[in-house]
Amino acid sequence: MAYIYAMSDIHGCLDAFMVSLSLVDLSGDNKLVLLGDYIHGPDSCGVLDKVMRLQRKYGSDKVIALMGNHEEAALNGMWPIQSDGYGYDYEANENDEKYLMWMEDLPRYYTEGSTIFVHAGIDEELGEMWEWTDDFVYTQKFPPQTGKFYGDMKIVAGHTGTSVLAGDRGFHDIYFDGESHYYIDGSVLDSGIIPVIKVDPVSNKYYSVTESGDFPIMPYDLEF
């Protein structure tokens, strides 16, 4: 049985990223999907280097890195790669061109079974034609959408902190709306937490991966 692990919104927090990576099992046919926003935090280059090394080791078909809005901002020259995430920018370094070339090829979504992995979201009004979603929506959709999507499709996304969705400033876990949406941005710059979700694409079961084990994800309204 193969599982899909996913995390999002790393924002240069290499130490937190390494902790979350320690929970990921990439043996066999398991995969890791990273949902974007690798940069604009304390060690953006360190995070990018780690992701690129993982792809060289396992292949980009096993470690899938998606585009986030912060990568788009860097590509468009709107925000340098080296930034602390709070508006304090640093000078470009000699490796920036390498990172930008890597970012140019990042896909905007990935699907496995009935699960869509994406940074911000999709145009859900398109239903089964959702792949016609505008590029802007994939990486910058706001506000986040909840409720029932088309068929049995599920959406795993980041971009918006789960504390915002929960209306609870102290909540940084995975937010499940009880229908079709799993949001996994733990606001790492504030919380130090990068949640890890584990998906069984055959049975369509979703788990929160922690140091204590893997736990089925319950709808937020039922769990809290």
N, C-alpha and C positions, 0 to 999 in steps of 0.2 A: 504494500500500500504506500502510495506517494503522497506527501503533504506539501502544501504551499505555505511558507512562512512569509509574513509581511511586516514592515514597519515604515514609518514616515516621519518627515520633519525632523531631521537630525540636527540641522542648524549648527554645524561645526563643533558639536559636543562629542568629541572623540571618546572620552572616558565612558560616557553614558552609552554610546554606540557599542563599545566593546563589551560592556555588561550585557546589553541586549543580544549581541551576536553570540555570546556564550550560551544562550538559551536555544539557539538555532541548530538543528541537526541537518546537515547537508549530505548525509550519506544516501546511497542508493539514488532514487529518482526524485528525491525531495528538492524543492526549489526555494529561493528567497527572492521576494519582490520588494524593492525599495521604491517608495512612492514619491520621491522628489524632495526638494528643499534640503540639500546636503550642506549648503553654505550659509554664510552670514551668522557667525557665532565665533566662539573663542579660537577654534582651530579648523577653519574651513579646508585648508589644504591637507591637513592630516586626515580628515574624513574622506575627501576626494581620493587621496592616495590609497586609503584602505579599501574603498569601493572598487577602485580600478585594479588593485592587487587581487581582490576576491574574484573579479571577472577574469583576470588572466589565469588564475588557479583553476576555477571551476567552469569557466565559459560564460559568455553573456546570455546563453539560453538557459542557464541554471541559476545565475545571479542576475536578475533582470532589474535594471535601474531605469526609472521613469523620469520624465521631465516635471519639474515643479516651477512655480511662478518665480522663485528666486533665481533659478538657473536662467529662465527667460530674461529676467532683469539684467543679469550679468552679460548674457549674449547680446542684449540690446544696448549695452553700454550705459545702463541707467544706474547701476550699483556695482562697484568693484567687488571682486571675489573676496578680498580680504576686508571684512567688516565684522564688527562685534555683534551685529544684529540689533543694535539700539541706535544706529545712525552715525556711529563713529567709524569712519572709513580709513583705510590704510593704503599705502601706495601699492601699485601693481608689482608683482615680482616676475622673475624670469620664466616661471612655470605657467603663468596665466594662459598663454597661448595653447599649451598642451591641454589644460583643463577645458578651455572654451571649445577646442576641437572635439573633445569627448562629449561635451554637452550638446553640441549640434546634432548628434546622432541619437539622442535619447528619445524613445517612443513616448507617446502621451497616454497610453493605456496598455493593459495586458489582460487577457481573459484566460481562464482555465475552468472548464466545466461551465457552470452557470454563474460564476463569480467574475465581476469586472473589477479590476484593480486600477485606480486612477488617483491623481493627486488631489483634485478638488471635487470633481463630479462630472456628470454628463447631462445632456439635454434630455430629460426624462419624458418630455412631451413627444419625442420622436418614437417612443415605444421600441418595437423591434428594429427600427432603423436608427438606433441610438449612435451607431458608429459615424453618422453624419454630423455629430456634435461639432460645433465650432471649436477651433483650437483654443480660443480664449477661455471657453467654459471648462475644458479639461483641466486647466491649470489654475483658474482664478474664480471659479464659480462661488458666488456668495449672494445671499445667505445659503447655508447648507440646507439640503432638502431631506425631508423625512417622509415616511409613509410607504405605501405599496408601489413598487415599480412593475414593469411588464413581466408577466408569467412568473416563473420561479427564480428569476434573475436576482442576484444580490450584488451590492456595490460596497467595496471596501475603499475608503478614501481618507485623506488627511486634511491638511490646509487649515481647517478650523479647529481650534483647541476643544477637546471634549469637555472642558470645564464650561465653555460657552454653551454648548449643546445641553449640558446638564443643568445649567443655571446654578452651578456650584463651583466657586473659585478653588475649592480644595480637591476637586475630582479630576484626576489625570489618567484614568484607566480607559479601556475601550468602551465606547458608547454604542449600544445597539438599540435601535428604535422599536424593536419588536416586529418589524415588517421586512424591509429590504436593505437597510443601511447599517453598516458598521464603520464608525469613525475612530481613527486611531492616533490622532495627533495629541500627544500628552503635554504639549507646551514645554518642551524640554528646557528652554532657556530660563524658565521660571521654576519648573518642578524638578529638573534633573532626571526626568523619567521618559523613556522611549518605549511605549507598550509594544508587545509582540503578539500578533494574531497568527493562529495556525488554522489552516483550512483543509478539510478533507473534501476534495472536489468530487469524489464519487458519492459519498453519503450526504454531501452538503451540510456538514457539521462544522461549527466554528468554535475555536478554543482560545482562551487567554493563556499565554505561556508565561509562567513565573518560575522563580527559583524553587517554589514549593511544589510545582507540578503544573499540569495542563488542566484547565477547568472550562467546562461549557459556558459560553457567554449567554447570560440571561438579559432580557430587556431591561434597560435602566430603571424604568418605572416599577418593575417587579423586584429588582435586586436591592434598590435603595428606597 
